[in-house]
Amino acid sequence: MEVNTTMDVEQLKGLRTELTRFMMNYKFGLDEVSTKVNILKQEFERIHEYNPIEHVESRIKSPQSIMNKIYRKGYEFSLPSIKENIQDITGIRIVCSFISDIYKLSDMLTNQDDITVIKYKDYIKNPKSNGYKSLHLVLQVPVFMSDRVENVCVEVQIRTIAMDFWASLEHKIFYKYDKKVPQRLLDELKNAAESAAELDSKMENISIQMNKFKKAAISTDEIKKISINNEEFYFPEEFWQI
């Protein structure tokens, strides 16, 4: 009896290690993409003097949620099957100021050498029937462990502030009504999505006009001021002769 108990414990320890490694791979993959986004954000702030990224959120599916999706989709319940078929175990949502920022940021991410684009769905140019808009990507990134390299998928959603507000409201309504939303509300949501799209267009036009004014108004002293990690640097005049 003791031998069986010892074997059971050892098997559990081995399985625990395997499950931990599996989930950590996805966590590290999410970290990789988050770091890339953060680098772009800081580059825009310090070099291009404009940051298209308003805010970023990320999440990792719980084991229960992964299992529910596997059963719902009818896939085999095994780690290789999960890795092959479930591509949104980790996700990152990037909210941008304007629609043009979405495509710029998407290009900057997908053009990086160590990123492979697995899936690309443009719900901005082709909205869902309910009015939902967003750019969805599934990106594969390498995770370098101590003894192996794991290629991990990370889902990336990029949308504007207006799109994000609409999606958040739609999610709350569907949750409140247990997915049985009255048609009247569905129609109002569709109209709200169209209004949000119109707002995005108007705000982008205002931004274009503001940028033209900003370029004309910038002073020499402002150009020579550099800010890194919230610290301002003023280089001696000799540096500007290099």
ABEGO torsion letter per residue (X at the ends): XAAAAAAAAAAAAAAAAAAAAAAAAAAAAAAAAAAAAAAAAAAAAAAAGBBABABBBBBBBBAAAAAAAAAAAGBBBBAAAAAAABAAABBBBBBBABAAAAAAAAAAAAABAABBBABBBBAAABBBAAGBBEBBBBBBBBBBBAABBBBBBBBBBBBBAAAAAAAAAAAAAAAAAGGBBBAAAAAAAAAAAAAAAAAAAAAAAAAAAAAAAAAAABBAAAAABBBBGGBBBBBBAAAAAX
